Amino acid sequence: MLVPLTVTTAVAALVLAAWCGWAAYRDQPTKDWHFIGMAVVSVLALVQLVVGIVQLARGEKPEQGSTIFVSYLLGAFACVPVTGFMSLAERTRWGSVTVAAGGVVLAVLQVRLYDIWGG
């Protein structure tokens, strides 16, 4: 695992969570700018997915097993897009809360991925 990529993804996810949490506090739904932030975080998660798969293909092995590692990579990649789509269905402050929760979950998944790899 690339530690700088993991840290960057986790920090970006927490920034997105704080941003959407602030919008929810102000009783606002997710806006276009939030979706741009979600796209940036999703691209970081996609890069991490690709890097993780390439490392597995090169023969490197995570400490706790490849299956759980790939499962967490896929979950981390899907986390923010899924909550983004859910926020489209809920065009109230709760849509912003959903994305904020997704950002926190993604940050936690980053810590877990680091642990699974052997960090």
Buried (B, 14 or more C-beta within 10 A) or exposed (E): BBEEBBEBBBBBBBBBBEBBBEBBEEEBBBEEEBBEBBEBBBEBBBBBBEBBBEBBEEEEEBEBEEEEBBEBBBBBBBBBBBBBEBBEEBEEBEBBBBBBBBBBBBBBBBEBBBEBBEE
